[in-house]
Amino acid sequence: MSRADKPEPHRLDLGSYGFIADIASRFGDVDSLRHLNNVALARIYEEGRVQLHRAMELESAREKGSRTVVAQVTLRYLGEGFYPSVLRVGGAIARIGGSSYQIAQGLFQEGACIGTCDSVLVYTREGRPAPLPAPLRDQLAGFEFGEG
């Protein structure tokens, strides 16, 4: 991993995230090397992202007929995860754009950050990107790093 690929120090601190979801690892998440499979970790981030969206109550701020779609997901594996254990997924809004926003997540097991995830989500109406409405922007802003 090059220096440019290293996460910022605050990303490695669970206390930096305004939202935390506890998600239990499952036996089916274990691979032949006896650690948590990379695909299973992606699902754990996904569950954390869904729980963050519910906590932000975004449904109430969206316009009728609109959708939010995942446009990009970038995972960084920093350490191995093991079963059985509860994983803690920290989440925060890293960026709010014109029609999209970015969720930053950190994955922690037994106090150590074992990975990060960055997801870009696009707000759409009629299948096309649309400007984020003001109520949605306000909901997102309440979960930015340092705000939660």
C-alpha positions as CSV (number, residue, x, y, z in Angstrom):
1,M,0.0,0.0,0.0
2,S,1.5,3.3,-1.0
3,R,1.4,6.4,1.2
4,A,-1.4,7.8,-1.0
5,D,-3.5,4.8,-0.3
6,K,-3.2,5.0,3.5
7,P,-6.4,6.1,5.2
8,E,-6.3,9.4,7.2
9,P,-5.6,8.8,10.9
10,H,-9.1,9.8,12.0
11,R,-10.5,6.9,9.8
12,L,-8.7,4.4,12.1
13,D,-10.4,5.8,15.2
14,L,-13.9,4.5,15.9
15,G,-14.6,7.6,18.0
16,S,-14.3,9.7,14.8
17,Y,-17.5,8.3,13.4
18,G,-20.9,9.7,14.4
19,F,-22.7,6.4,13.9
20,I,-21.7,2.9,15.0
21,A,-23.5,-0.4,14.1
22,D,-22.6,-3.7,15.8
23,I,-22.8,-6.6,13.5
24,A,-22.1,-10.2,14.5
25,S,-19.8,-12.3,12.2
26,R,-21.3,-15.6,11.1
27,F,-19.7,-18.9,10.6
28,G,-20.6,-18.8,6.9
29,D,-18.4,-15.7,6.6
30,V,-15.3,-17.7,7.2
31,D,-13.1,-18.8,4.3
32,S,-10.6,-21.7,4.0
33,L,-7.9,-19.6,5.6
34,R,-10.1,-19.3,8.7
35,H,-10.6,-15.6,8.5
36,L,-13.6,-13.5,7.4
37,N,-14.0,-13.6,3.6
38,N,-13.6,-10.4,1.6
39,V,-17.1,-10.7,0.2
40,A,-18.5,-11.2,3.6
41,L,-16.8,-8.0,4.8
42,A,-18.4,-6.2,1.8
43,R,-21.8,-7.4,3.1
44,I,-21.0,-6.2,6.6
45,Y,-20.2,-2.7,5.3
46,E,-23.4,-2.8,3.3
47,E,-25.4,-3.7,6.4
48,G,-23.7,-0.8,8.3
49,R,-24.5,1.6,5.4
50,V,-28.2,0.5,5.5
51,Q,-28.3,1.0,9.3
52,L,-26.7,4.5,8.9
53,H,-29.4,5.4,6.3
54,R,-32.1,4.3,8.7
55,A,-30.6,6.3,11.6
56,M,-30.5,9.4,9.3
57,E,-34.2,8.9,8.5
58,L,-33.5,9.7,4.8
59,E,-36.8,8.3,3.6
60,S,-38.6,11.3,5.2
61,A,-36.3,13.8,3.4
62,R,-36.5,12.3,-0.1
63,E,-38.9,13.5,-2.8
64,K,-41.6,11.2,-4.0
65,G,-40.4,8.9,-6.8
66,S,-36.8,9.5,-6.1
67,R,-34.1,6.8,-5.4
68,T,-30.6,6.7,-4.0
69,V,-28.3,4.3,-5.8
70,V,-24.8,3.1,-5.1
71,A,-22.4,4.3,-7.8
72,Q,-19.1,3.3,-6.3
73,V,-17.6,1.3,-3.4
74,T,-13.9,1.3,-2.5
75,L,-12.7,-1.2,0.1
76,R,-9.3,-1.1,1.8
77,Y,-8.3,-4.2,3.8
78,L,-6.0,-3.3,6.6
79,G,-6.1,-6.5,8.7
80,E,-7.8,-9.9,9.0
81,G,-11.1,-10.3,10.7
82,F,-12.0,-13.5,12.6
83,Y,-15.0,-15.5,13.7
84,P,-16.7,-15.5,16.2
85,S,-16.7,-11.8,17.0
86,V,-18.9,-8.7,16.9
87,L,-17.7,-6.2,14.3
88,R,-18.2,-2.5,14.8
89,V,-18.9,-0.4,11.7
90,G,-18.4,3.3,12.1
91,G,-20.1,5.5,9.6
92,A,-20.1,9.2,8.7
93,I,-20.8,11.4,5.7
94,A,-17.5,12.4,4.2
95,R,-18.7,14.6,1.3
96,I,-22.0,16.2,0.1
97,G,-22.1,17.1,-3.6
98,G,-24.7,18.4,-6.0
99,S,-26.5,15.1,-6.6
100,S,-24.4,12.7,-4.6
101,Y,-22.8,12.1,-1.3
102,Q,-20.0,9.9,0.1
103,I,-20.2,7.6,3.1
104,A,-17.0,6.8,4.9
105,Q,-16.9,3.7,7.1
106,G,-14.4,2.0,9.3
107,L,-14.5,-1.6,10.3
108,F,-13.3,-2.5,13.8
109,Q,-12.8,-5.8,15.6
110,E,-11.6,-6.0,19.2
111,G,-10.7,-2.3,19.0
112,A,-8.5,-2.5,15.9
113,C,-9.4,-1.0,12.5
114,I,-9.3,-3.9,10.0
115,G,-10.6,-1.9,7.0
116,T,-12.2,1.1,5.5
117,C,-14.9,1.6,2.9
118,D,-15.9,4.6,0.9
119,S,-19.3,4.6,-0.9
120,V,-20.6,7.2,-3.4
121,L,-24.4,7.3,-3.6
122,V,-26.3,9.2,-6.2
123,Y,-29.7,10.8,-5.8
124,T,-31.9,10.1,-8.8
125,R,-35.4,11.0,-10.2
126,E,-36.7,9.3,-13.3
127,G,-33.5,7.3,-13.6
128,R,-31.2,10.3,-13.8
129,P,-29.1,12.1,-11.3
130,A,-31.0,15.0,-9.6
131,P,-30.0,17.7,-7.2
132,L,-30.1,16.7,-3.6
133,P,-33.2,18.4,-2.0
134,A,-32.5,20.8,0.9
135,P,-34.2,18.5,3.5
136,L,-32.0,15.6,2.5
137,R,-28.8,17.8,2.5
138,D,-29.7,18.9,6.1
139,Q,-30.2,15.2,7.2
140,L,-26.8,14.3,5.7
141,A,-25.0,17.3,7.2
142,G,-26.0,16.1,10.7
143,F,-23.9,13.0,10.2
144,E,-20.7,14.5,8.7
145,F,-17.4,13.8,10.4
146,G,-17.4,15.7,13.6
147,E,-21.1,16.5,13.6
148,G,-22.8,13.2,14.5
